[in-house]
Amino acid sequence: MITVTAVKTAKQMREFVRFPLELYKNCDKYVPALYGDELNLTNPKKNPMLAECEICCYLAKKDGKTAGRVAAILQRKYNEISGRKCIRFSRFDCIDDSNVAKALLDAVETFGKKRGMDTIHGPWGFNDQDREGLLTYGFDRRATYATNYNYEYYEKLVRGAGFSDESEWVEYDFTIPDSLDPRIEHVAGYIQKKLALQELAESMPMNKLIRRYGHEALEMTNLAYAALDCYVPVEGKVIDHILKQFATVINPRYFSMLANKEGKVIAMAVVLPSICKPLQKSGGKMTLPTIFRLMKAIAKPKELEMVLIAVHPDYQKMGVNSVMMARIIRNVLADKIEHIESNPELITNNAVQEQWNAMEREIVKRRKCFVKKID
């Protein structure tokens, strides 16, 4: 017997957050999200995304035992921008049971239908800084901090519920060179001088830089990413929330923010130290030992994750990315970093794909979002 219940109580919310920790208890590829953030998904005082979104979390039980979970997200801003009427499914985790999966996704569909939606798609989060996409290739690889891991049977469950492909991403493993290619060094120096670009990451402490330029940098990123699949611009308190999350994880040696001669931010590259191992050890909970492990992983990393590279539309295809990558690669080599992996990159985002051409790389993961019309 399968039942699906909307999460209403604190006890149910704890069960919702803990379910994937139980499902992946013996899987060393799974990296949990921050436990406290997930616990506050439905709390408007803690989750600023709820100013523009509506969420409902669901738990599925089979024969009285928790067997799956999912969240329905109505992203109003995306629907307004795109002209679509979509309900998103997110935080989808499930045992290998097609009936449980269908019951969960049907609950999201019903939630959307009651609000006038005609399409269900996902896994999408609140915005592009949230985890999104279903892993379809690369199950032997550990997830990154910013991505979901899922078992191989998930795709079968989603397709079995009537969904088809919508968007696809790839993730890369990068070969760290023995030295910085002189051509990149030359081009970077030439472009920086020609365009009078200032490297802000070298001009002030990170906390001051984030306070002064954080909003401007993410607004620039909105412009750079505006044409990407299902992109939702981040604004206002959502930016504050994102900056609070990521500013503490940034090591300035693997970060670049460029300003033009007028002092306006025109590009940013974010490569983060991997914090996967501390989070795996703690189940995503920020205990005191976890905080110490995180501080060590950030200060003296061995692994890095490429999070984003964004260039203002007015400066794209001008070689600006070479200035940022030259600085970061120099520090990667100096610090003897052992491993670099990218986060998801849309296969349709040719501009970003081309920016990595200077580095040898191979595709190690693929992930997809799926879509279905609501009857």
C-alpha positions in Angstrom: 0.0 0.0 0.0 1.4 3.4 -1.0 0.4 6.7 0.5 1.7 10.2 -0.3 1.3 13.0 2.4 2.1 16.7 2.2 4.7 17.7 4.8 3.0 19.9 7.5 4.8 19.3 10.7 8.4 19.8 11.9 8.6 16.0 12.5 7.6 15.4 8.9 10.1 17.9 7.7 12.9 16.2 9.6 11.8 12.9 8.0 11.9 14.6 4.5 15.4 15.9 5.0 16.7 12.6 6.6 15.3 10.3 3.9 18.1 10.6 1.4 20.7 10.2 4.1 19.1 6.8 4.8 18.7 5.9 1.2 22.4 6.7 0.4 23.8 5.6 3.8 26.2 3.1 2.2 26.9 5.1 -1.0 30.3 7.0 -0.9 29.3 8.9 -4.1 26.5 10.9 -2.4 27.2 14.3 -1.0 24.4 15.7 1.3 23.1 19.3 1.0 23.5 21.5 4.1 21.1 20.0 6.6 20.0 23.3 8.2 19.2 24.9 4.8 17.1 21.9 3.7 15.2 21.9 7.0 14.2 25.5 6.4 13.0 25.0 2.8 9.4 25.9 3.6 10.2 28.6 6.2 9.7 32.1 4.6 11.8 33.6 7.4 14.8 31.5 6.4 14.3 30.9 2.7 14.1 34.1 0.7 13.2 32.2 -2.4 9.7 31.8 -1.1 9.1 35.5 -1.9 8.8 34.5 -5.5 8.1 30.7 -5.2 5.5 28.4 -3.6 6.7 25.0 -2.3 5.0 21.9 -1.0 7.0 18.9 0.2 5.7 15.3 0.0 6.6 12.0 1.7 5.6 8.6 0.3 5.2 5.6 2.4 5.0 2.0 1.3 3.5 -0.5 3.7 4.0 2.1 6.5 7.7 2.7 5.7 9.1 5.9 4.2 9.9 5.1 0.5 10.4 8.4 -1.2 10.1 12.2 -1.2 9.6 15.1 -3.6 9.1 18.8 -3.5 6.7 20.8 -5.8 8.0 24.3 -6.6 6.0 26.9 -8.4 8.6 29.4 -9.7 6.5 32.4 -10.6 9.3 34.5 -11.9 10.4 31.8 -14.4 6.8 31.4 -15.6 6.4 35.2 -16.0 9.7 35.4 -18.0 9.1 32.4 -20.2 5.4 32.7 -20.7 5.0 29.0 -19.7 2.8 27.5 -17.0 5.2 25.1 -15.3 5.4 23.3 -12.0 8.8 22.1 -11.0 9.6 18.9 -9.2 12.7 19.0 -6.9 14.3 17.0 -4.1 13.2 13.8 -5.8 14.5 10.7 -4.0 12.9 7.3 -4.2 13.4 3.5 -3.7 13.4 1.5 -6.9 9.7 1.2 -7.2 7.8 2.7 -10.2 4.5 2.9 -8.3 6.1 5.0 -5.5 7.8 7.3 -8.0 4.6 7.8 -10.0 2.6 8.5 -6.8 5.1 11.2 -5.8 5.3 12.8 -9.3 1.5 12.7 -9.5 1.3 14.7 -6.3 3.4 17.4 -7.8 1.3 17.3 -11.0 -1.9 17.7 -8.9 -0.4 20.6 -7.0 0.5 22.3 -10.3 -2.8 21.6 -11.9 -4.8 23.2 -9.0 -2.8 26.4 -9.7 -3.4 26.4 -13.4 -0.2 24.9 -14.6 -0.1 22.8 -17.8 3.5 21.4 -17.6 5.6 19.6 -15.0 9.3 19.5 -15.3 12.4 18.8 -13.3 14.4 18.2 -11.3 14.7 21.9 -11.2 15.4 23.9 -8.0 14.3 27.4 -7.0 17.0 28.9 -9.3 20.2 28.0 -11.0 22.2 28.2 -7.7 20.0 25.3 -6.4 20.7 21.7 -7.3 19.1 20.6 -10.5 19.2 17.7 -13.0 19.0 13.9 -12.7 22.3 12.0 -13.1 22.2 9.8 -16.2 25.9 8.9 -16.7 28.8 8.8 -14.3 27.4 6.8 -11.4 30.9 5.7 -10.4 31.9 9.4 -9.6 31.3 11.3 -6.4 29.0 14.2 -6.6 30.2 17.8 -6.2 29.0 20.1 -3.4 26.6 21.8 -5.8 25.1 18.7 -7.5 22.9 15.8 -6.7 23.9 12.2 -6.9 21.2 9.6 -7.6 21.1 5.9 -8.3 21.0 4.6 -11.9 17.3 3.5 -11.7 16.0 7.1 -11.2 15.9 7.8 -14.9 13.8 4.6 -15.5 11.4 5.7 -12.8 11.0 9.2 -14.3 10.6 8.1 -17.9 8.2 5.4 -16.7 6.0 8.1 -15.3 5.6 9.6 -18.8 8.4 12.2 -18.9 10.7 13.0 -21.8 14.0 14.9 -22.2 14.1 18.7 -21.7 17.6 19.9 -20.9 21.0 18.2 -20.6 24.3 19.1 -18.9 27.8 17.7 -19.0 30.5 17.7 -16.3 34.2 17.6 -16.9 37.3 16.2 -15.2 40.2 18.6 -16.0 43.8 17.6 -16.6 46.0 19.9 -14.6 48.9 21.0 -16.8 52.6 21.0 -15.7 52.8 24.7 -16.4 50.6 27.6 -17.7 50.5 27.7 -21.5 52.6 30.8 -22.5 50.0 31.6 -25.1 47.3 32.0 -22.4 49.7 34.1 -20.4 50.4 36.3 -23.4 46.8 36.7 -24.4 45.7 37.4 -20.8 48.3 40.1 -20.4 47.4 41.7 -23.7 43.6 41.7 -23.1 44.0 43.0 -19.5 46.1 45.9 -20.7 44.0 46.6 -23.8 40.7 46.7 -21.9 42.2 48.3 -18.8 40.8 45.5 -16.6 41.3 45.5 -12.9 41.5 42.2 -10.9 39.4 43.0 -7.9 40.3 39.7 -6.1 43.9 41.1 -5.7 42.8 44.6 -4.6 40.9 43.9 -1.3 40.0 41.2 1.2 37.3 38.8 0.1 34.7 39.8 2.7 35.0 43.5 1.7 34.9 42.6 -2.0 31.7 40.5 -1.5 30.1 43.3 0.4 31.0 46.0 -2.1 30.6 44.1 -5.4 28.6 40.9 -4.7 25.2 42.3 -5.8 26.7 43.9 -8.9 28.6 40.7 -9.8 25.5 38.5 -9.6 23.4 41.0 -11.6 26.1 40.8 -14.3 25.8 37.0 -14.1 22.0 37.4 -14.7 22.8 39.2 -17.9 25.4 36.7 -19.0 23.1 33.7 -18.4 19.8 35.1 -19.4 19.4 33.0 -22.5 20.2 29.6 -20.8 17.5 26.9 -20.4 15.0 27.8 -17.7 17.3 30.4 -16.2 15.8 32.5 -13.4 17.6 35.7 -12.5 18.5 36.2 -8.8 17.6 39.5 -7.2 17.3 41.3 -3.8 17.4 39.1 -0.7 18.0 36.0 -2.8 21.4 37.5 -3.7 22.1 38.1 -0.1 21.3 34.5 0.7 23.6 33.2 -2.1 26.4 35.4 -1.1 26.1 34.3 2.5 26.3 30.6 1.4 29.2 30.9 -1.0 31.3 33.7 0.4 32.4 31.5 3.3 33.5 28.8 0.9 35.5 31.0 -1.5 39.3 30.9 -1.4 40.4 34.0 -3.2 43.3 32.2 -4.9 40.8 30.4 -7.1 38.5 33.3 -7.7 38.5 36.2 -10.1 36.4 39.3 -10.5 37.2 41.8 -13.2 36.2 45.4 -13.4 36.6 47.8 -16.4 38.2 51.1 -16.3 35.0 52.7 -15.0 35.1 50.3 -12.1 32.1 48.2 -13.2 32.1 44.4 -12.8 32.3 42.8 -16.2 33.3 39.2 -15.4 33.6 36.7 -12.7 35.0 33.1 -12.3 34.3 31.0 -9.2 36.3 27.9 -8.5 35.6 26.5 -5.0 37.6 24.2 -2.8 35.8 20.9 -2.5 34.0 20.5 0.8 32.4 17.2 0.0 34.4 15.0 2.5 33.5 17.1 5.6 29.8 17.1 4.5 29.7 13.4 3.9 31.2 12.8 7.3 28.6 14.9 9.1 25.5 14.2 6.9 25.4 17.9 6.0 25.2 19.0 9.7 27.3 22.0 10.7 28.8 20.5 13.9 31.9 22.1 15.5 34.2 19.3 14.2 32.7 19.8 10.7 33.4 23.5 10.8 37.0 22.9 11.6 37.2 20.3 8.7 35.6 22.8 6.4 38.0 25.6 7.3 40.9 23.2 6.6 39.4 22.1 3.3 38.9 25.7 2.2 42.3 27.0 3.3 44.4 24.2 2.0 42.4 22.3 -0.7 43.5 19.3 -2.8 40.4 19.3 -4.9 38.5 22.2 -6.6 35.1 22.5 -8.3 34.5 24.9 -11.2 31.2 26.6 -10.2 30.7 29.4 -12.8 32.4 31.7 -15.3 30.3 34.7 -16.4 31.2 37.6 -18.8 29.0 40.6 -19.4 27.4 40.3 -22.9 29.3 43.5 -24.0 32.6 41.8 -23.3 32.0 38.3 -24.6 34.2 36.8 -27.3 36.9 39.4 -26.4 39.2 37.0 -24.6 38.3 38.3 -21.1 38.0 34.7 -19.8 41.7 34.2 -20.4 42.6 36.9 -17.9 40.6 35.1 -15.2 41.8 31.6 -16.1 45.4 32.6 -16.2 45.3 33.9 -12.6 43.5 30.8 -11.3 45.7 28.3 -13.1 48.8 30.0 -11.8 47.6 29.5 -8.3 46.4 26.0 -8.9 49.9 25.0 -10.0 51.6 26.9 -7.2 49.4 25.2 -4.6 49.8 21.7 -6.1 46.1 21.1 -6.5 45.5 17.4 -7.4 42.0 17.4 -8.9 39.6 19.8 -10.7 36.1 19.0 -11.7 33.4 21.2 -13.3 29.9 21.5 -12.2 27.1 21.0 -14.8 27.3 22.9 -18.0 24.4 23.0 -20.5 25.3 21.2 -23.7 23.6 24.2 -25.5 25.9 26.7 -23.8 28.6 26.8 -26.5 30.1 30.0 -25.1 31.0 28.3 -21.8 32.2 25.1 -23.5 34.6 27.2 -25.6 36.0 29.0 -22.6 37.6 25.7 -21.4 39.3 24.9 -24.7 42.7 25.9 -23.3 42.5 23.0 -20.8 42.5 19.3 -21.5 39.3 17.7 -20.2 37.0 14.7 -20.5 33.2 14.3 -19.9 32.7 12.2 -16.7 29.0 12.9 -16.0 25.8 13.8 -17.7 22.5 14.9 -16.2 19.1 15.8 -17.5 15.9 17.5 -16.7 12.6 16.0 -17.9 9.3 17.4 -18.9 5.6 16.2 -19.2 2.4 17.9 -20.2 -0.3 17.9 -17.5 -3.5 16.2 -18.6 
